[in-house]
Amino acid sequence: MNAFQAPRPGILPAQSIETLIAAGAITSDTPFDHDQVQPASLDLRLSDQAWRVRASFLPGRRKVEERIADVAMHRIEITDAGVVLEKGCVYIVRLQERLNLPKGLIARANPKSSTGRVDVFVRLLTDQGASFDDVAEGYDGPLYMEVAPQTFSILVRPGTRLNQLRLKAGDPPKLETRSVGVDLQGGDIVGFRGRRHAGVVDLDHIDGHDPRDFWEPLTLRRGELLLDPGEFYILASSDDVEIPVDQAAEMTPIDPSVGEFRVHYAGFFDPGFGTDEAHGAGSKGVLEVRTHDTPFLLEHGQIVARLVYEPLTERPVRLYGESGSHYQNQGLKLSKHFRGW
Ligand SMILES: Nc1ccn([C@H]2C[C@H](O)[C@@H](COP(=O)(O)OP(=O)(O)OP(=O)(O)O)O2)c(=O)n1
């Protein structure tokens, strides 16, 4: 495929991603999983090739594997039995998918919501890529991911999905920006703090972990929460979040100059999330929050992030929540790896 024609500038819906796969613009080492194409994104899967590296890097004018040779400490084979990626360490993993992007399309990756909720920092790398997570128009090459677990060590296998790719045609307008405040009055438990020295989170084991082994519940008396530097918190948005069926949104951190705290992971909100049409009315957004240098007193309703809405090129054939989704209708919700509290 040489050039991609879209009805209007925007993020590509599932059916266009399937067209790209059929045309060979997106290929993979192994057949695609039946649920890999999401309403407006493609989940990316780990291959069996990984490296423990000394430090994070951008490839500059070189290929990622050439740079890995400079920083690799150890080559790791990810086996079907699973490999533990340790917290506090940095890894590079080659992904199974590969791109040959036609003209008129760029792509951008971000962590899956489940990855952010277990505090695993991930970023996409491309050969000669000038920045993390962005894929340039016409990119023809492999994809890699930097993985840096922060709070918990994780168990992964070939095929584990930690991030997702959105494809974008043209230069779509930003339709709207909404502030997202934090809910500190929602119920007896207003949030969770990650336990230090907890066990390993098996990222392929849905509902497979007792949340009490990994999280401390937060109960508050005055609608205030003191964030401890270096600790990781899961909180919920004060308002419901609703994404129209022909739009998607990205959650971005607010300007750090208004506070020391920040939402830690750029999150992607699918078309239909929180809508009546997809049986999701009343869904909250989940916020992963940290403060870095100083303790910070967070108040109920305080703005911690913004949601930036963008159009899709057309309505997707399926909406978030119509099948196999874990976070439609959510309130305060840990990642899908944990059973209910
Ligand atoms: N900070 C964030 C980011 C996302 N979401 C919600 C909106 C998304 O539409 C939904 C699912 O996001 P992902 O597809 O990234 O999540 P997963 O792939 O991990 O979950 P699922 O298995 O449900 O697709 O989670 C959220 O509540 N808070």
The ligand as an SDF file (V2000), in Angstrom:
LIG
                    3D

 28 29  0  0  0  0  0  0  0  0999 V2000
   -5.7730    6.4470   32.8230 N   0  0  0  0  0  0  0  0  0  0  0  0
   -6.7220    5.7410   32.2310 C   0  0  0  0  0  0  0  0  0  0  0  0
   -6.5670    5.2450   30.9180 C   0  0  0  0  0  0  0  0  0  0  0  0
   -7.6090    4.5070   30.3510 C   0  0  0  0  0  0  0  0  0  0  0  0
   -8.7220    4.2740   31.0620 N   0  0  0  0  0  0  0  0  0  0  0  0
   -9.8420    3.4920   30.4860 C   0  0  0  0  0  0  0  0  0  0  0  0
  -10.2870    4.0570   29.1600 C   0  0  0  0  0  0  0  0  0  0  0  0
   -9.9150    3.0320   28.1560 C   0  0  0  0  0  0  0  0  0  0  0  0
  -10.8200    3.0220   27.0780 O   0  0  0  0  0  0  0  0  0  0  0  0
   -9.9530    1.7510   28.9720 C   0  0  0  0  0  0  0  0  0  0  0  0
   -9.1510    0.6240   28.4100 C   0  0  0  0  0  0  0  0  0  0  0  0
   -7.8820    1.0610   28.1090 O   0  0  0  0  0  0  0  0  0  0  0  0
   -6.8290    0.0950   27.4340 P   0  0  0  0  0  0  0  0  0  0  0  0
   -7.3630   -0.4890   26.1880 O   0  0  0  0  0  0  0  0  0  0  0  0
   -5.5470    0.8250   27.4250 O   0  0  0  0  0  0  0  0  0  0  0  0
   -6.7720   -1.0110   28.5740 O   0  0  0  0  0  0  0  0  0  0  0  0
   -6.4780   -2.5040   28.5210 P   0  0  0  0  0  0  0  0  0  0  0  0
   -6.2050   -2.9600   27.1470 O   0  0  0  0  0  0  0  0  0  0  0  0
   -5.4810   -2.7390   29.5470 O   0  0  0  0  0  0  0  0  0  0  0  0
   -7.8870   -3.0930   28.9760 O   0  0  0  0  0  0  0  0  0  0  0  0
   -8.9660   -3.9170   28.1490 P   0  0  0  0  0  0  0  0  0  0  0  0
   -8.5420   -5.3380   28.3390 O   0  0  0  0  0  0  0  0  0  0  0  0
  -10.2630   -3.6000   28.8080 O   0  0  0  0  0  0  0  0  0  0  0  0
   -8.8960   -3.4320   26.7150 O   0  0  0  0  0  0  0  0  0  0  0  0
   -9.4620    2.1590   30.2570 O   0  0  0  0  0  0  0  0  0  0  0  0
   -8.8490    4.7630   32.3490 C   0  0  0  0  0  0  0  0  0  0  0  0
   -9.8580    4.5790   32.9980 O   0  0  0  0  0  0  0  0  0  0  0  0
   -7.8530    5.4950   32.9140 N   0  0  0  0  0  0  0  0  0  0  0  0
  1  2  1  0
  2  3  1  0
  2 28  2  0
  3  4  2  0
  4  5  1  0
  5  6  1  0
  5 26  1  0
  6  7  1  0
  6 25  1  0
  7  8  1  0
  8  9  1  0
  8 10  1  0
 10 11  1  0
 10 25  1  0
 11 12  1  0
 12 13  1  0
 13 14  2  0
 13 15  1  0
 13 16  1  0
 16 17  1  0
 17 18  2  0
 17 19  1  0
 17 20  1  0
 20 21  1  0
 21 22  2  0
 21 23  1  0
 21 24  1  0
 26 27  2  0
 26 28  1  0
M  END
$$$$
